[in-house]
Amino acid sequence: MKSPRSDSTPTWYEAGLPAPQRHAPLGGDRAADIVVVGAGYTGLGAALHLAERGRDVVVLEKAAVGSGASGRNGGQLHTGQRREQDYLEKTVGADDAMRLWRLAEDAKANLKELIARHNIDCDWREGLVEAEHRKRFVPGAHAYARHLRDHYGYDQLETLDRDALQTYVRSDDYHGGVLDRGAAHLHPLKLARGMAEAAVRAGAVIHEDTEALEISQQGGVSVRTPHGTVRAQRLILAGDALMRGLDDQADSCILPIASTIGVTAPMGERLKDFLPALTAAFDSRFVVNYFRPTPDGRLLFGGGESYSTEPVANPGRLVRAAMKKVFPALADEPFDYAWSGVVGVTTTRLPLVRRMGNAVLAAGYSGQGLALAPYFGRLIAEAADQADARFDMLTRLPTPAFPGGAHLRWPLMVAAMSYFALRDRL
Ligand SMILES: Cc1cc2nc3c(=O)[nH]c(=O)nc-3n(C[C@H](O)[C@H](O)[C@H](O)COP(=O)(O)OP(=O)(O)OC[C@H]3O[C@@H](n4cnc5c(N)ncnc54)[C@H](O)[C@@H]3O)c2cc1C
């Protein structure tokens, strides 16, 4: 399978920000304590943590800081893991399910603390609604909210019947839902750039336009790039779905899927006809729709997927089809911006965390990396330095290879994904 390419269409996120600080490509050989591949939330979370502890860290990024999923995502910060706790209880047992819950809560706290400590202005806004697109899903969603309250002590959820949901999402497409006051939404690229600046201030070195081409693990690690090699004691692989050919497990366990986002022109008060409380929301579909207001009064709508390694040719068309179903009155609303990004997905939707000799890897957050990835970056950074019981628990999570392994999985997965996407429409 070809290396997936990130879409280079400018996003609304990039368009609204000043030109970023650029980091020179690696030119020549150098040594470091730890070398990190990838400058998204995982790699930056790791680099920041290590640099703050006085480690000599070098980050290699094949494009630019936040050019992967971390700078192009929906900006929705979820509670918990990508899979629900009742699934985890059955799959990994009650004790590890509880640890995974606490870890996800720690991930939210970590992000809040990181944003506050480094003064990262990223438009944090609390509250996130889950909207059920099937009437029969509503009782289950409400029962799950009670399960989280009774078994995990999570008291941030409010169950919404059809009428109550309308005060957050005005759409006939939904039958009820749940408001999570402990979740949030934010500007993902401001977060990525803020994390990079904090890591550099702490002493990390970032090389952009520097692709890791080959790694070897003999007496430490060395990473070859087009114009130089970095030698280090430890390696952190944080390339998620955009990384190919450096690690067999990552190649066979992470499936790249393109997700598309469109952003309307500023809608003024009319935005409240659709999101009366200006809260972010996502829905219960397998190909999930996610939408939220921007601070300048636009609707940012994510929906539609493409199972291809190429950037989506016309992302606006895919999003429009999804948006029309949720908000028919916006069927012809023009998008000022539309783009795609590559999400790393695993078979179980649980993250892939592994140690391979002197290298550690975390990836495959399956659409829920905003809170998890910065924290997993920090966890694998700690594990690269020393033994950590939570890391060992994470390496036991079931994230098997996709059928067909690294080479044959693509056609099989496209067939399976297309089947589940079809079920949304039935
Ligand atoms: C459209 C979209 C919407 C999403 N919406 C949400 C959401 O609302 N909420 C949520 O929680 N999650 C969401 N996600 C998922 C979330 O963005 C990711 O889980 C998270 O950003 C992953 O971070 P990462 O650092 O692991 O990977 P990335 O951000 O993809 O970073 C990996 C970096 O590694 C670099 N790289 C790869 N290979 C190499 C190499 N060989 N050499 C050098 N550099 C390399 C890439 O260029 C890239 O910059 C969304 C993702 C997308 C694409």
The ligand as an SDF file (V2000), in Angstrom:
LIG
                    3D

 53 58  0  0  0  0  0  0  0  0999 V2000
  -10.6220   15.2340    9.7340 C   0  0  0  0  0  0  0  0  0  0  0  0
  -10.3040   14.7190   11.1090 C   0  0  0  0  0  0  0  0  0  0  0  0
  -11.1820   14.9910   12.1580 C   0  0  0  0  0  0  0  0  0  0  0  0
  -10.8750   14.5360   13.4420 C   0  0  0  0  0  0  0  0  0  0  0  0
  -11.6720   14.9530   14.4700 N   0  0  0  0  0  0  0  0  0  0  0  0
  -11.3240   14.6390   15.7430 C   0  0  0  0  0  0  0  0  0  0  0  0
  -12.0700   15.1680   16.8290 C   0  0  0  0  0  0  0  0  0  0  0  0
  -12.9920   15.9660   16.6540 O   0  0  0  0  0  0  0  0  0  0  0  0
  -11.7160   14.7820   18.0800 N   0  0  0  0  0  0  0  0  0  0  0  0
  -10.6750   13.9250   18.3140 C   0  0  0  0  0  0  0  0  0  0  0  0
  -10.4170   13.5820   19.4800 O   0  0  0  0  0  0  0  0  0  0  0  0
   -9.9170   13.4450   17.2890 N   0  0  0  0  0  0  0  0  0  0  0  0
  -10.2080   13.7930   16.0200 C   0  0  0  0  0  0  0  0  0  0  0  0
   -9.4470   13.3360   14.9920 N   0  0  0  0  0  0  0  0  0  0  0  0
   -8.2930   12.4510   15.2920 C   0  0  0  0  0  0  0  0  0  0  0  0
   -7.1050   13.2300   15.8720 C   0  0  0  0  0  0  0  0  0  0  0  0
   -6.8740   14.3740   15.0960 O   0  0  0  0  0  0  0  0  0  0  0  0
   -5.8750   12.2990   15.8750 C   0  0  0  0  0  0  0  0  0  0  0  0
   -6.1880   11.1540   16.6500 O   0  0  0  0  0  0  0  0  0  0  0  0
   -4.6420   12.9400   16.4690 C   0  0  0  0  0  0  0  0  0  0  0  0
   -4.4080   14.2140   15.9230 O   0  0  0  0  0  0  0  0  0  0  0  0
   -3.4150   12.0320   16.2170 C   0  0  0  0  0  0  0  0  0  0  0  0
   -2.2570   12.7290   16.5840 O   0  0  0  0  0  0  0  0  0  0  0  0
   -0.8310   12.1240   16.1860 P   0  0  0  0  0  0  0  0  0  0  0  0
    0.1790   13.0740   16.6670 O   0  0  0  0  0  0  0  0  0  0  0  0
   -0.7270   10.7340   16.6810 O   0  0  0  0  0  0  0  0  0  0  0  0
   -0.8520   12.0380   14.5980 O   0  0  0  0  0  0  0  0  0  0  0  0
   -0.7260   13.2350   13.5070 P   0  0  0  0  0  0  0  0  0  0  0  0
   -1.3080   14.4840   13.9990 O   0  0  0  0  0  0  0  0  0  0  0  0
   -1.2490   12.6920   12.2230 O   0  0  0  0  0  0  0  0  0  0  0  0
    0.8230   13.4890   13.4180 O   0  0  0  0  0  0  0  0  0  0  0  0
    1.6990   12.5650   12.8160 C   0  0  0  0  0  0  0  0  0  0  0  0
    2.8150   13.3840   12.1980 C   0  0  0  0  0  0  0  0  0  0  0  0
    3.8710   12.4920   11.8090 O   0  0  0  0  0  0  0  0  0  0  0  0
    4.4080   12.9520   10.5880 C   0  0  0  0  0  0  0  0  0  0  0  0
    5.0960   11.8040    9.9560 N   0  0  0  0  0  0  0  0  0  0  0  0
    4.5740   10.6360    9.5350 C   0  0  0  0  0  0  0  0  0  0  0  0
    5.5170    9.8340    9.0220 N   0  0  0  0  0  0  0  0  0  0  0  0
    6.6890   10.5040    9.1440 C   0  0  0  0  0  0  0  0  0  0  0  0
    8.0330   10.1990    8.7900 C   0  0  0  0  0  0  0  0  0  0  0  0
    8.3660    9.0410    8.2130 N   0  0  0  0  0  0  0  0  0  0  0  0
    8.9890   11.1220    9.0530 N   0  0  0  0  0  0  0  0  0  0  0  0
    8.6730   12.3080    9.6450 C   0  0  0  0  0  0  0  0  0  0  0  0
    7.4080   12.6530    9.9740 N   0  0  0  0  0  0  0  0  0  0  0  0
    6.4250   11.7570    9.7440 C   0  0  0  0  0  0  0  0  0  0  0  0
    3.1960   13.4520    9.8160 C   0  0  0  0  0  0  0  0  0  0  0  0
    3.5580   14.3580    8.7880 O   0  0  0  0  0  0  0  0  0  0  0  0
    2.3690   14.0980   10.9210 C   0  0  0  0  0  0  0  0  0  0  0  0
    2.6420   15.4820   11.0650 O   0  0  0  0  0  0  0  0  0  0  0  0
   -9.7160   13.7460   13.6910 C   0  0  0  0  0  0  0  0  0  0  0  0
   -8.8440   13.4740   12.6390 C   0  0  0  0  0  0  0  0  0  0  0  0
   -9.1190   13.9640   11.3630 C   0  0  0  0  0  0  0  0  0  0  0  0
   -8.1570   13.6900   10.2570 C   0  0  0  0  0  0  0  0  0  0  0  0
  1  2  1  0
  2  3  1  0
  2 52  2  0
  3  4  2  0
  4  5  1  0
  4 50  1  0
  5  6  2  0
  6  7  1  0
  6 13  1  0
  7  8  2  0
  7  9  1  0
  9 10  1  0
 10 11  2  0
 10 12  1  0
 12 13  2  0
 13 14  1  0
 14 15  1  0
 14 50  1  0
 15 16  1  0
 16 17  1  0
 16 18  1  0
 18 19  1  0
 18 20  1  0
 20 21  1  0
 20 22  1  0
 22 23  1  0
 23 24  1  0
 24 25  2  0
 24 26  1  0
 24 27  1  0
 27 28  1  0
 28 29  2  0
 28 30  1  0
 28 31  1  0
 31 32  1  0
 32 33  1  0
 33 34  1  0
 33 48  1  0
 34 35  1  0
 35 36  1  0
 35 46  1  0
 36 37  1  0
 36 45  1  0
 37 38  2  0
 38 39  1  0
 39 40  1  0
 39 45  2  0
 40 41  1  0
 40 42  2  0
 42 43  1  0
 43 44  2  0
 44 45  1  0
 46 47  1  0
 46 48  1  0
 48 49  1  0
 50 51  2  0
 51 52  1  0
 52 53  1  0
M  END
$$$$
